[in-house]
């Protein structure tokens, strides 16, 4: 059931968090901080939903723990990865395309957009937390799918960070570990996580929140994920074209033989 009070309070809380992040980005002249805040926005929504729930039960507590574990890990990973680096090239491109005045336009172009998306995608959390329905097999399926996603996302991030940390790999392509089976194990993991939350929402009667995993899937595949990342990577990494030929873009699968040329 959609809780209008909790929904509007979550949206207001997200707006405050985004405003603080935007003010900080003005000081640094770098909007990349929004990536650190992205997962924390969902944790903030979950906290609001939990606080507003009449009688939060086992599902609510379970979802809260799952959201917290995912959000804090991802936020910390991105913060460590971005520490001491220049603004992400994606935001540099957006900045260049929206000058003059991007510093102030970024309040709605970057931070406002993230608020709207995070609130919309958080709907399964509302449905799952604001329910007194007992735990069911769909909850177990959701937890299993979420756990699969966490493994792919966290292990994929760790393997990539370790690979990039070796100067000898500067122009090389990571095609080992989970990256041997999918070119984007971290994005596939995120996909599993949000479909897992949706299954738990369905168990609570929140079938209407299907818009969340659908939007997340579109973002991962067509907008800010695979499509955007691979737009220029072939020109930057000579071996990436062969990696594309051998390896599935998203869903894990057995790698194809290397080119003989």
PyMOL commands that set and color helices and strands:
alter all, ss='L'
color gray80, all
select helices_A, chain A and resi 4-28+33-52+58-82+89-97+102-121+123-129+137-164+167-169+177-180+185-203+207-223+226-236+240-246
alter helices_A, ss='H'
color red, helices_A
deselect
rebuild
show_as cartoon
